[in-house]
Amino acid sequence: MRPGLRALALGICASPVAAIAQDSTTAPRDSARAAVLPVVEIAVTRDPGAATLTAPYAISVSRRNALDRRAQMQEVLAGIPGLFVANRNNPTQDPRIVIRGVGARTAFGVRGVRVLHDGIPLTVADGQTPVDYLDTESVGRIEVIRGSASSLYGNASGGVVAFSSPPLDGSSVEGEALAGSYGLRRSGARLTGGSATLRYSAGASQSYEAGFREHARQRVTRGTARVRQSFGASSVTAQLLAFAMPLAENPGALTAAQLATDRRMAEPLAVTREAGKQVRQVQAGLTYGRDLAGGDLSAVLFGGRRDLDNPLTFAEIELDRKSGGLLLRASRRGARSARFTVGLDAQSQHDDRREFENCRDAAASSARCPIVPAERGALRRSQRELVSSVGPYVSGEIVLARSYRLSAGVRADAITFDVRDRLVTPADPDESGRRTMRAVSPHAGVLVPIGSRGSLYANIASAFETPTATELGNKPDGTAGINTTLEPQRSRTLEAGAKGRFAGLEYDFAAFSTAVRDELVPFEIAGGAGRRFFRNAGRTRRRGAELSLATQAGPWELRSAATYSDFKFVEFETATANFSGKTIPGVPARFAELSATWTARAVEIGASGRFASSIFVDDSNTARAPGYEILNLRARGSIAAGRASLAPGLGVENLFGREYVGAVSVNAGGGRYFEPAPGRTVVASLAVLF
């Protein structure tokens, strides 16, 4: 980032110009508590009586900005300090969600961060989260825990992101069409209705995009449905997510020389071997809830199936996944305003995996590709990967004199990986294996009110995070089975902060220090054609500070969020190098987001800026992606037309056409670190609401 712009960004972030949008529309549960602190109720802490200002954690609550019609993850999660979203602009690889540096290692999907949708985990038993099938267009509210979450959810050291659909209120029919740069087209419709006791909502959309880069086309169809039936104090909610992506091309990452030559090019090997993927996924869930005198009960049953055909530069993967689980929770209020919660999470994952040679560029037959032309060659791996996880937990809170609050809890997790090798020959022996990884994760916190509208808090928490089944299965020696040397990473976090509202200004500040043992670190090897392997670093340290501010003045709403990070390898030595003292790669040390929205009777106009410092791309800190600053503009109108309402919209992303790297591939082989972001992008939309 240029010095002048860096100074401007830091100056704005230091001023009282907004941050994470805390939802202040929720009514208090009781007038006594409301007299002490304004209540914004949250569900992400698994305690039905919790609120943002009475929970001793760094918690952000926001709503999706109605101006964001394109519904990219980077915009849906904008304005949350400590959370960095790297849009990879690659249809085959999900945006990378990183909280306090955790999650930067992932090659696809989300790692180290627990993701929920309407209370149902999108994260499977081994800790990985494909978010491609999440319909961000239907997201209404987002709750985020920044920091250690294992004591609440298990197997997640970065935190929790909980998406919620809009409330099942009113009756409406809505249709939308959208078009934009790089061949973007999308259309969809949504229906909401029902009676006082039975409510429903359903939606469907189709989209196509040619892509900013070569070999980056994508075609997607999504469907969602929710039905809620109320029975007095009880309710049952059923939901369905359906996703089909018959076309998604993978342009790959670029070297610095390729980036300088043509930032829109695709990695040549990705083109010749037709890297990409086809996905079909369905997930269904059933949620039961009942309010009791002094408490409540809930049960969630869910299951899904994912079929994946994934040509990569080093192989072609065929995956058939079945996953599901059961969540049980009960809470009760006791004397002295005490609350107690007990629960049990159980999940299972069954992956049927086959790996073939990629022969799409083979010119002559060989042992690798016995028949040409052909897409698939010799079978290299065939195995079943069975993962199960069980995690009972208990937590509680007690309110002392002067409304001081003490909270504590503990969770015990056991995650079992069972790999069953099905490709057994005299020359290829049975490489089946089984490992169970266990952890006990406690947490404790204290919160002290400041006047009537603020609080100070501090907490200590431990967390652990296992390798995923894919990471355990990718062994550097090329054999199948399970890696017996790769260990889960374990961490301990100390955190303190302040949050509240003063003179119309909402503020949220947190500082933390996390010590990590056996951090999971990706690497590639020569001749690996892009396959990623993993090893443990001895010890790492993460320190940081996060600040968000928000205010509203007349028609103006102003927000800002800023993050400072200092992440280091403390002890990390391999057979060929010593990385101790180096910066952990993958995330910027400083980043900030600013936004201003002006709302009139029938017009809404918004501007947002995003600033990031440079990012190291390898453990040795020999290369980095430069920092950047971008500006986005959006506008939306509302026009009454009889019983219908028309909402035209226009958005311009990266207004000044800044050339920058949107994401990096950490420790990539051959120097292929860089994933370029698009230049100026224009998106126009029209929604019709009846």
Backbone hydrogen bonds, N-H to C=O, Kabsch-Sander energy under -0.5 kcal/mol:
donor,donor_aa,acceptor,acceptor_aa,energy
6,R,2,R,-2.7
7,A,3,P,-2.5
8,L,4,G,-2.2
9,A,5,L,-2.8
10,L,6,R,-2.5
11,G,7,A,-2.3
12,I,8,L,-2.4
13,C,9,A,-2.4
14,A,10,L,-1.6
15,S,11,G,-0.7
15,S,12,I,-1.0
17,V,15,S,-2.8
19,A,559,R,-0.6
22,Q,20,I,-0.9
24,S,22,Q,-0.9
26,T,23,D,-0.5
34,A,30,D,-1.9
35,A,31,S,-1.5
36,V,33,R,-1.3
37,L,33,R,-2.4
40,V,38,P,-0.6
41,E,39,V,-0.5
42,I,50,A,-1.6
46,R,43,A,-2.1
50,A,47,D,-2.1
52,T,40,V,-2.1
54,T,51,A,-1.2
55,A,51,A,-0.8
57,Y,55,A,-1.7
58,A,146,R,-0.5
59,I,57,Y,-1.0
60,S,144,V,-2.4
62,S,142,I,-2.6
64,R,140,G,-1.6
68,D,65,N,-1.9
69,R,67,L,-1.7
75,E,72,Q,-1.0
76,V,72,Q,-2.6
77,L,73,M,-2.2
78,A,75,E,-1.4
80,I,77,L,-0.8
83,L,80,I,-1.6
84,F,82,G,-0.5
84,F,98,V,-3.1
86,A,84,F,-0.6
86,A,96,R,-2.4
87,N,85,V,-0.7
88,R,86,A,-0.7
93,Q,90,N,-1.8
96,R,86,A,-2.4
97,I,95,P,-0.7
98,V,84,F,-2.5
98,V,96,R,-0.6
99,I,102,V,-1.9
100,R,82,G,-2.5
100,R,98,V,-0.5
102,V,99,I,-2.1
104,A,101,G,-1.0
106,T,103,G,-0.9
110,V,129,T,-1.5
112,G,127,G,-0.5
114,R,159,G,-2.6
116,L,161,V,-2.4
117,H,120,I,-2.4
118,D,163,F,-3.0
120,I,117,H,-1.9
122,L,115,V,-2.7
123,T,115,V,-1.3
124,V,128,Q,-2.4
127,G,124,V,-1.9
129,T,110,V,-1.6
131,V,129,T,-0.6
134,L,131,V,-1.2
136,T,134,L,-1.4
138,S,135,D,-1.5
139,V,136,T,-1.2
140,G,164,S,-3.4
141,R,164,S,-1.6
142,I,62,S,-3.1
143,E,162,A,-2.4
144,V,60,S,-2.7
145,I,160,V,-2.2
146,R,58,A,-2.8
146,R,144,V,-0.6
147,G,145,I,-0.7
147,G,158,G,-2.4
149,A,156,A,-1.2
151,S,462,S,-0.5
152,L,149,A,-1.6
153,Y,149,A,-3.2
154,G,149,A,-0.7
156,A,464,F,-0.7
158,G,112,G,-2.8
159,G,112,G,-0.8
160,V,145,I,-1.7
161,V,114,R,-3.1
162,A,143,E,-3.2
163,F,116,L,-2.7
163,F,161,V,-0.6
164,S,141,R,-2.4
169,D,167,P,-1.9
172,S,192,T,-2.2
174,E,190,R,-2.9
175,G,688,V,-2.4
176,E,188,G,-2.7
177,A,686,L,-2.0
178,L,186,R,-2.9
179,A,684,A,-2.6
180,G,184,L,-2.1
181,S,682,V,-1.9
184,L,180,G,-0.7
184,L,181,S,-0.9
185,R,208,Y,-2.6
186,R,178,L,-2.5
187,S,206,Q,-2.3
188,G,176,E,-2.3
189,A,204,A,-2.3
190,R,174,E,-2.7
191,L,202,A,-3.0
192,T,172,S,-2.5
193,G,200,Y,-2.1
195,S,198,L,-3.2
199,R,197,T,-0.5
199,R,228,R,-2.6
200,Y,193,G,-2.4
201,S,226,R,-2.3
202,A,191,L,-2.4
203,G,224,T,-2.4
204,A,189,A,-2.2
205,S,222,R,-2.3
206,Q,187,S,-2.6
207,S,220,V,-2.5
208,Y,185,R,-2.7
209,E,218,Q,-2.2
210,A,182,Y,-1.3
211,G,182,Y,-1.5
214,E,264,R,-3.1
216,A,210,A,-0.6
218,Q,209,E,-2.0
219,R,247,L,-2.4
220,V,207,S,-2.3
221,T,244,A,-2.4
222,R,205,S,-2.5
223,G,242,A,-2.3
224,T,203,G,-2.6
225,A,240,L,-1.7
226,R,201,S,-2.9
227,V,238,A,-2.5
228,R,199,R,-2.9
229,Q,236,V,-2.8
230,S,197,T,-2.7
231,F,234,S,-3.4
234,S,231,F,-1.9
235,S,289,G,-2.2
236,V,229,Q,-2.5
237,T,287,T,-2.7
238,A,227,V,-2.9
239,Q,285,G,-2.3
240,L,225,A,-2.4
241,L,283,Q,-2.8
242,A,223,G,-2.8
243,F,281,Q,-2.6
244,A,221,T,-2.3
245,M,279,V,-3.2
247,L,219,R,-1.0
249,E,217,R,-2.3
250,N,275,A,-2.5
254,L,674,F,-3.2
259,L,255,T,-2.5
260,A,256,A,-2.0
261,T,257,A,-1.7
262,D,258,Q,-2.8
265,M,262,D,-1.5
267,E,251,P,-3.4
270,A,267,E,-0.9
271,V,267,E,-1.3
272,T,268,P,-2.3
273,R,269,L,-2.0
274,E,271,V,-1.3
275,A,270,A,-2.7
276,G,311,P,-2.2
277,K,248,A,-2.2
278,Q,309,D,-2.2
279,V,245,M,-1.8
280,R,307,D,-2.0
281,Q,243,F,-2.7
282,V,305,R,-2.1
283,Q,241,L,-2.6
284,A,303,G,-2.8
285,G,239,Q,-2.2
286,L,301,L,-2.9
287,T,237,T,-2.9
288,Y,299,A,-3.1
289,G,235,S,-2.3
290,R,297,L,-2.4
291,D,233,A,-2.2
292,L,295,G,-2.9
294,G,292,L,-0.7
295,G,292,L,-1.9
296,D,331,S,-1.6
297,L,290,R,-2.4
298,S,329,R,-2.3
299,A,288,Y,-2.3
300,V,327,L,-2.5
301,L,286,L,-2.7
302,F,325,G,-2.1
303,G,284,A,-2.3
304,G,323,S,-2.8
305,R,282,V,-2.4
306,R,321,R,-2.5
307,D,280,R,-2.9
308,L,319,L,-2.9
309,D,278,Q,-2.3
310,N,317,I,-3.2
312,L,315,A,-3.3
316,E,356,F,-2.5
317,I,310,N,-2.4
318,E,354,R,-2.8
319,L,308,L,-2.6
320,D,352,D,-1.8
321,R,306,R,-3.2
321,R,319,L,-0.5
322,K,350,H,-2.3
323,S,304,G,-2.2
324,G,348,S,-1.9
325,G,302,F,-2.3
326,L,346,A,-2.6
327,L,300,V,-2.5
328,L,344,L,-2.6
329,R,298,S,-2.2
330,A,342,V,-2.6
331,S,296,D,-2.4
332,R,340,F,-2.3
333,R,294,G,-3.5
334,G,338,A,-3.0
337,S,334,G,-0.5
338,A,335,A,-1.6
339,R,397,E,-2.5
340,F,332,R,-2.5
341,T,395,S,-3.1
342,V,330,A,-2.6
343,G,393,Y,-2.2
344,L,328,L,-2.3
345,D,391,G,-1.6
346,A,326,L,-2.1
347,Q,389,S,-2.4
348,S,324,G,-2.6
349,Q,387,V,-2.3
350,H,322,K,-3.0
351,D,349,Q,-0.5
351,D,385,E,-2.8
352,D,320,D,-2.6
352,D,350,H,-0.5
353,R,351,D,-0.8
353,R,383,Q,-2.5
354,R,318,E,-2.4
355,E,381,R,-3.0
356,F,316,E,-2.7
357,E,378,A,-2.0
359,C,357,E,-0.8
359,C,375,E,-2.0
362,A,359,C,-1.5
366,S,369,C,-1.8
374,A,359,C,-0.6
377,G,357,E,-2.3
378,A,368,R,-2.3
380,R,355,E,-3.2
380,R,378,A,-0.5
381,R,355,E,-1.8
383,Q,353,R,-2.5
384,R,420,R,-2.0
385,E,351,D,-3.0
386,L,384,R,-0.6
386,L,418,D,-3.0
387,V,349,Q,-2.8
387,V,385,E,-0.5
388,S,416,T,-1.9
389,S,347,Q,-2.6
390,V,414,A,-1.8
391,G,345,D,-2.6
393,Y,343,G,-2.3
394,V,410,V,-2.1
395,S,341,T,-2.7
396,G,408,A,-2.5
397,E,339,R,-2.4
398,I,406,L,-2.5
399,V,336,R,-1.2
400,L,398,I,-0.6
400,L,404,Y,-3.5
403,S,400,L,-1.2
404,Y,401,A,-1.5
405,R,447,L,-2.5
406,L,398,I,-2.4
407,S,445,G,-2.6
408,A,396,G,-2.0
409,G,443,H,-2.2
410,V,394,V,-2.3
411,R,441,S,-1.4
412,A,392,P,-2.1
413,D,439,A,-3.0
414,A,390,V,-1.9
415,I,437,M,-2.6
416,T,388,S,-2.7
417,F,435,R,-3.6
418,D,386,L,-2.7
419,V,433,G,-2.9
420,R,384,R,-2.8
420,R,418,D,-0.5
421,D,419,V,-0.6
422,R,382,S,-3.1
423,L,382,S,-0.6
424,V,422,R,-0.7
425,T,423,L,-0.5
425,T,428,D,-2.3
428,D,425,T,-0.8
433,G,419,V,-2.2
435,R,417,F,-2.7
437,M,415,I,-2.9
439,A,413,D,-2.0
441,S,411,R,-3.3
443,H,409,G,-2.5
444,A,460,I,-2.2
445,G,407,S,-2.8
446,V,458,A,-2.5
447,L,405,R,-2.4
448,V,456,L,-3.1
450,I,454,G,-2.9
451,G,449,P,-0.6
453,R,450,I,-0.9
454,G,450,I,-0.6
455,S,499,K,-2.2
456,L,448,V,-2.9
457,Y,497,G,-2.3
458,A,446,V,-2.0
459,N,495,E,-2.4
460,I,444,A,-2.5
461,A,493,T,-2.0
462,S,442,P,-1.9
463,A,491,S,-2.2
465,E,489,Q,-2.3
472,L,468,T,-2.5
473,G,469,A,-1.6
474,N,470,T,-1.4
475,K,473,G,-1.2
475,K,479,T,-0.6
478,G,475,K,-2.4
483,N,472,L,-1.7
484,T,482,I,-0.6
489,Q,465,E,-2.4
490,R,517,R,-2.4
491,S,463,A,-2.8
492,R,515,A,-1.9
493,T,461,A,-3.2
494,L,513,S,-2.4
495,E,459,N,-2.3
496,A,511,A,-2.3
497,G,457,Y,-2.3
498,A,509,F,-2.1
499,K,455,S,-2.1
500,G,507,Y,-2.1
501,R,453,R,-2.9
502,F,505,L,-2.7
505,L,502,F,-2.1
506,E,504,G,-0.5
506,E,550,A,-3.2
507,Y,500,G,-2.4
508,D,548,S,-1.8
509,F,498,A,-3.3
510,A,546,E,-2.2
511,A,496,A,-2.8
512,F,544,G,-2.2
513,S,494,L,-2.2
514,T,542,R,-3.6
515,A,492,R,-2.4
516,V,514,T,-0.5
516,V,540,T,-2.5
517,R,490,R,-3.3
518,D,537,A,-0.6
518,D,538,G,-2.1
519,E,537,A,-0.6
521,V,535,R,-3.1
523,F,533,F,-2.2
524,E,667,N,-0.6
528,G,525,I,-2.0
531,R,528,G,-1.7
533,F,523,F,-3.1
535,R,521,V,-2.1
537,A,519,E,-2.9
538,G,571,E,-0.6
539,R,571,E,-2.4
540,T,516,V,-2.4
541,R,568,K,-2.7
542,R,514,T,-2.9
543,R,566,D,-1.8
544,G,512,F,-1.9
545,A,564,Y,-2.2
546,E,510,A,-2.9
547,L,562,A,-2.5
548,S,508,D,-2.1
549,L,560,S,-2.1
550,A,18,A,-0.8
550,A,506,E,-2.0
551,T,558,L,-2.1
552,Q,504,G,-0.5
553,A,556,W,-2.4
556,W,553,A,-2.2
557,E,597,T,-2.3
558,L,551,T,-2.6
559,R,595,S,-2.6
560,S,18,A,-5.2
560,S,549,L,-2.0
561,A,593,E,-2.1
562,A,547,L,-2.9
563,T,591,F,-2.4
564,Y,545,A,-2.7
565,S,589,A,-2.9
566,D,543,R,-3.1
568,K,541,R,-2.8
568,K,566,D,-0.5
569,F,582,K,-2.8
570,V,539,R,-2.1
570,V,568,K,-0.6
571,E,539,R,-2.2
574,T,577,A,-3.2
579,F,572,F,-2.9
579,F,577,A,-0.5
580,S,572,F,-0.6
581,G,569,F,-3.8
582,K,579,F,-2.3
584,I,567,F,-1.8
586,G,616,F,-2.3
589,A,614,S,-0.7
591,F,563,T,-1.7
592,A,611,F,-2.4
593,E,561,A,-2.4
594,L,609,G,-2.4
595,S,559,R,-2.5
596,A,607,A,-2.5
597,T,557,E,-2.5
598,W,605,I,-3.3
599,T,555,P,-2.0
600,A,603,V,-3.3
604,E,636,R,-2.7
605,I,598,W,-2.7
606,G,634,R,-3.0
607,A,596,A,-2.5
608,S,632,N,-2.3
609,G,594,L,-2.7
610,R,630,I,-2.1
611,F,592,A,-2.9
612,A,628,Y,-2.5
613,S,590,R,-2.6
615,I,625,A,-2.4
617,V,623,A,-2.0
618,D,623,A,-0.6
621,N,618,D,-1.5
625,A,615,I,-3.0
628,Y,612,A,-2.0
630,I,610,R,-2.2
632,N,608,S,-3.0
633,L,652,V,-2.7
634,R,606,G,-2.6
635,A,650,L,-2.3
636,R,604,E,-2.5
637,G,648,P,-2.4
638,S,602,A,-1.7
639,I,646,L,-3.0
641,A,644,A,-2.9
644,A,641,A,-1.7
645,S,689,L,-2.2
646,L,639,I,-3.3
647,A,687,A,-2.9
649,G,685,S,-2.7
650,L,635,A,-2.3
651,G,683,V,-2.9
652,V,633,L,-3.2
653,E,681,T,-3.0
655,L,631,L,-3.2
657,G,654,N,-2.4
660,Y,658,R,-0.7
662,G,660,Y,-0.6
662,G,675,E,-1.3
663,A,675,E,-1.4
665,S,673,Y,-2.8
666,V,664,V,-0.7
667,N,617,V,-2.7
668,A,665,S,-1.4
671,G,668,A,-1.0
672,R,669,G,-1.4
673,Y,671,G,-1.9
674,F,254,L,-2.3
675,E,663,A,-2.1
677,A,660,Y,-2.4
681,T,653,E,-2.4
683,V,651,G,-2.8
684,A,179,A,-3.2
685,S,649,G,-2.4
686,L,177,A,-2.2
687,A,647,A,-1.6
688,V,175,G,-3.0
689,L,645,S,-2.7
690,F,173,V,-3.1
